[in-house]
């Protein structure tokens, strides 16, 4: 049982420049989403990060919104939140696999993303995982994004411009 396991958690990174996170949430299960958001916001606040929040209709739209923000806005990283509970059809598998795959592909392209989209068998599992006082998967997703931002900044290099100086 997962609750009996002990897991190591990296200490949160420290930043010398401001961090701006975008939380993208699919609030299909509003109470679960609200718990995930609470955990993510608290973790971001612990690092002094500024947070914006947008809602999308479902888990499949989360990666699309992040891709749009990556192209059109100025965020250092992203927190993907939502909950997919197994139903009676294979739609569950499609939504789980495709949302996760799209987030992974965005990450491989350089976006700093923490994936907090829960994929569970039932509501009870979702409630335990979303609870900020429980498994706090929203906070964990924010921490993952913050760690990737720290790595991105650590490995960033100065680029030299081409052409005339302004």
C-alpha positions, 0 to 999 in steps of 0.5 A: 500500500502506497501510504506505508511507503517512505519516499525521499523528496528533494528540498525545494530549489532556491531562486535569485531571480523571480519565477513565474509559473502557470497552473493549467487545470482541468476542473472536471472533478472540481473538489479534486482540482481545488485540492490540487491547486491548493497544494501547488500554490502552497509549494510555489509560494514556498519558493516565492514563485508568482502563479497564474491559473487557467482552466481548460475543459479536460485533461486532453486540453491541458497540454495544448494550453501549455504549448500555447503559453510556451509559444505566446507568453512569458512563463518559466514553467508549468503545472499540469493538474487534473484528475482522470477516474477510470470509467466503463469504457476505454476512453480512460486509457486514451485520455491518460495516455494522450495527455501524459504523452503530450506533456512529455513531448513538451518537456522534451522540447524544453518546457519545464512541466510538473505533471499533476494529472491524477490517473486513478481507479476511483474517487477515494484514490483521487481524494487521498492523492489530491489532499494537500495534507495527504499525498499532495500531488499538486504540490509535488507537481509544482515542486517538479516544475520548480526543480526543472526551472532551476536546472534550466537556469543552471544550464542556461548559456549566454547567446551572442546576438547577430547583426547590429547592436541596439 
